[in-house]
């Protein structure tokens, strides 16, 4: 992707959020759009697949505080695109009476040129600016890799180490990443003199972009490797052990820094993005940082009060005191028995009681209930309800 393309993309518009959106607003917008355009939900649709990639690209930048700041600075500097700078030098529209390629070179004293170079180096290479020295091959950051993993409910709450089989682009093993046939070596690109960047004339100024002859590599291959056809890259499959942090939720997308594809020519590795799927539990549910459970109690336990045993996710059950006169559906809080938080504390267990109504009664139990009915006979408990309904 060229610098021009990057600056003209409005990632806020892609996610449908304002520039002032908070991190939570951006996350919510991404999750909604990711579910809508995910390839699994739109089998065979190239249009939704492209939209999903566009949404993911926008989220990758805006969810990272540092990269979002760099992106905002770059768009502010260039007026949210290149079109606003096409005027004549010195014009009120903001035209530049100089070659912008000089800014990106960073060859002068520390100032605007170096600052812009730092911004674009962080945006486009995510690992700092590439070397501009003649004859030096540019370092490249490895590709980001996406994967999915399905966890049990308990693994999601407590965290787990999982094995992930990843397929990504890496250096060709036949030519060690040079792209040249065994016994030969690539030569420095005469067009860009090995920098991998060339200046393109856009009218009143020139713009730096990857060299078209060497495609940004800084090297040309006269006798290409038959395995990778001169690209220097090949498909690599590897298995890694990834630690999924405690407390992840279903549908969450986590980033594992440096676990993506290896870099090229000393560049940093890319990142691994893992989409989390969580299997439901037969007993427990989840509400944010709290676990939920429905606990059956008898009529007498609810009416007279009782101490009951309540299971927790792992470990021995805890004792919960039910006061007399507890209504059906009342929720009790067992502190510290929920989902782990980032600060090391835990949420709570929310236990909701469900009063059981006996399905069969023997003569003794029926007689006892009839005695209870006679002893508590009084006014109609629904009289006030009926009166309120009539008054509306």
N, C-alpha and C positions, 0 to 999 in steps of 0.2 A: 504494500500500500504506500503510495507516495505521500509526501508531506501535505501537498495540496488536498488530496482526498481526505486525509485525517482531519485537517482543520475545518473542512467544510461539512463534516458530519456533526450534527447536533444530537449528542447522546441524550440530552434531557428530553428532546422531542421524541426520540425513539422510545423512551420509557414512559412518556406522557406525564412528566413531573416538571415543576418549575425549577429554575436554577437555585432557588433558596431551599429546595427540598432537603429534609433531614435524611440521615442514613437509614432510619426506619422506613421513611416514605419511599426511598429508592428500593429497599429490600422488598417491601410489599408490592410495589409496582412490578418489579422483576418477577416475583413468584407468580403473580397473576398472569403475566404475559407468557412466562415459561410454560405454565400449565396449558395455556391456550394454543401455543405454537409448537409444543414438544413433538418431535418426529414420531414418538410412540402413539400419540393421539391423532396423528394425521398421516397415516401410512401412505407412502407413495407420492406425497405432495411436495414437490420441489420448492414451491412458493413459500409454504409455511416453514420448511426446513431453512430456507434463506433468512426468513424473518426471525426464526429462533436463533440463528447465528448472530444476526444483527443485534438482537436484544441481549444476548450473552456478552457480545463485545462491549456494548454500552455499559452493562453492569460491571464488567471486569474493571473498567476505568473509574466509574463513579462510586463503586463500593470501596475503593482503595483511597484513603484520605490524601496520601501524597500524590498519587497519579491524578486524582481529581483536581487538586490544587494546580498542578502543572498544566493540565488540560485547560482549566479556566484561564490561567495566565496567558497561555499561548493564544487562545481565542480572543481574549481581551486585547492582546498586543496587536493581533492582525484583524481586529474588527469582526470576529466571528466568521471568518472566511477570507478568501483572497480577493473577492470581487471588489471590495471597498477600497482596494489599493491599486486599481488599474489606471488611475488618473495620471495626468502629467505631473512631473516633478514639481513639488511645492504647491500643488493644487489643494483646495480646501478639503477635498475628499480624503486626503491622507496619502497621496502617492509618495513613493520613496525615490529620491534622486540618486540611488546607488544600487549596487548589486547585492541582493540579499545573500548570495552565496558567500560573500565576504563575512557576513555575520556568523554563518554556521561554521566557518573554518576555525574560528577561535584562535587565529594566529597573532592577533594584536594584543594589547595590554588587557588586563582583566577589566571588563566593562560590559557594555550592552551585548557585544558580539559573543563573549564567553557565556554570559547569562542565558542568551537565547540558545546557544549550543547545548548548555546543560539541560535546559527545559526540553528541547527536542530529543536529546540523547535519552532522557528518562522516559519520554513518551513513546518513542519508536523502537528503542532497543531495550528499554526497561532495565538497563544495566550500565548506563553511562554512555557517553559518546564513543563512537568507534575511532580507531586510530586514523589519522589523516596523513601519516608519513608516507612518502613515496616509496613504493615497493613493499609495503607492509600489508599483509592480508588482514582484512577487517574481522574482528571478533563478532560472533553472532550469538544472540541468545537462543536457547533451545525452544522448541515449540511447547505451548501449553497442551496438556493432555486431559481428556475428560473420561471419566469412568463412573460406574454405578455399583452400589453395594446394597444388599438387603440384610438387615440386622433383625435379630429377635428383639422383643420389647425390652428385655432385661439388658441386652448388650447396648441398646441405644441409651438407656438410662445410666448405666455404669461405665460405658466406654468399652472399646474392644480393639484388639489388634487383628487385622484381617489381611489375607493374601489377595493381591490384585494383579491380574495378568494384563499388562499394558502393551499396546502396539503403537509405535511412534517412529518418526523419522530420526535416523542417526547416521553417523559417518559410515560410508560404504566400507565393508571389511576387505574387499578385493583391492581397493586403491588407497585405503587408509584415509579416505575423505578428500583426496586431492582431485579426483575426477579424471586423472590421467592414467593411461594404460600402464601396467607394470613395466618398469624399466625406463619410463619417461617421466618428465616433470612438467607441470604447467608453467607458463610464462606470464610475466606481469602485463596486465592490460595496458596497451599504449594510449588508449583513449582517456582513461581516468588516472593513469600512472600508478595503478595499484590501490587507489583510495576506495574504489567501489562506488564513488559518487561523481556525478557530472552536473554541469550547470546548464539548465534549459532556459532559453530566451522566451519570455512571456510578454514581450513588447517593451515597456518602459523599465523592466527589471528582469533579472535572471533568477531562477529558482533552483536550489539544489535538489537532486533526486538520484535514485540508484542508476548507475551506469547501464545503458541499454546493451552494450556489447558484451559485458561480462556479467550482467544481471546482478550487479552489486557485490560480486565476489572479489573483484580486484585482480583476478587471474583468468587467463584464457587457456583452454586445453586444445592442442593441435591433434593429439592422438587419444581420443576418449576411451575411458574404461568401458569394456563391453558389458560389464555387469550393471553399472548405474548409468551408462550412456553419457558419461561426462558430468553428471550432476554432483557427484561426490556424496550423494545421500542414498540411503537404502532403508528398508523397513526393518525394524528391530522389535523383537518380542521379548519381554522380560517380566519376571514376577517379583514384586516388591512386598514388603511387610509395611502396612500403613496403620498408624495409630489413629483411631476415630475417637475424638474426645467425648467425655461423659456429657450426657444431657442433650445430645443431638435429637432433632425431631424429624418426623416423616416429611419428605419433600425438601429438606434443607440441603443446600449446596455448600460444601466446605472446601477451603483452599489449603492445599499442602504445599508450602513454598519449597521450590527446588526439587520436587519429586517428578517433574515432567521430563521431556526429552532432553538429552545432553546438549550443551552448547557446542558451537563450532569455532575452531581456532582460539580456544581459551575463553570463549564466552560463557556466561552463566547458564545453568540449566533452567528450563521452563518450570512452570508450576503444574500441579495436578489438581484438578477440580473433581470432586466426588459427589455425585448425587445420591442422597440417602433415602432408602425405603425402609420402613419399619413395619414388621408384622404385628398385628393386634394381639393383645393378651386375653386369655380366657377370663381373667378375674379383674385385672386392673385396667384403668383408663388413665388419661393424662389431660391436665388442664394447665398449660404453661409449665411452671416449675413445680406444680403439685400433682400428686398421683390421686386417683379417685377410685372408690370401691363402694359397692352396694352391699350392705350387711343385713341379712334377714334376722328379725327378732320375733319372739312370740308375743301374743296379745298381753299376757300376764307380765312379761318382762317390760313391755312398754308402759303398762298401767302402773305396776308396782315398783318399777326401777330394778336394775340388775347390773352386775359386772359381767361383761362378755369378752371373749377373745376375738381379736381382729387380726387377720394375717397381714404381714408386710411383704414387700417384694422379695427380700431375701433375709432369712433369719427367723427367729422364734416369734410367734404372735405376740402382740401387745394387749394389755388389759384396758378396756374402755368402760368407763362407768356411765350407765344410762340412767338418768334421773327419772323418778316416777312421773307419770303423765306425759311421757315423750310422744309427740305426734308422729304419724307416719310421714316419711320424707325429710325428717330433720337431719341436718348434716353436722357432724362433729369433726374437729380438727385435731389430728395427732401430729404435733410439731416435730420437724426434723426427720421425717420419714419419707420425703419426696425426692425430687430430682436434684442432683448436685448442681450448684451454681459455679461460675467461674472463680468466685472468691473463696471457694472451699466449703461454704455453707450449703444447706439443703432446703428445698421446699418442704411442704407438709403433705400428709396423707389426709384426704377429705373422705370421711366415712359417712355415708348416707344410710339411715336405717329404713328397712322395709318391713312393716308389720305383716306377719303371715296370718291369714285367716284359715282355720282348720277346715279341711274338706269333708272329713267324716268325724262323727261324734258317737261315742257309746252312751248308754243310758245315764251313767254317772256324770259324765262331762256335760251332757245335755241338761240334766237336772240342775247342775251347778250354774250353768249359764242362765237358765230360766230364773233361778233364785236371784242371780245378779241383776237380771233385767227388772224383776219386781222390786228389788231393793233400790234401784237407781231410777225408778219410774218418776217422771216429772213432766215438765213442759216439753213441747215439740222442739227439738233442736233446729228444725228447719223453718220455724215460724218467722224468724227475723229475715231470713233469706227470701222467703216468699213475699213478705211485706215490702222489702226493698225492690224486688222485681216489679211489683205492682205500681210503685211510686214513680218509676222511671217513665 
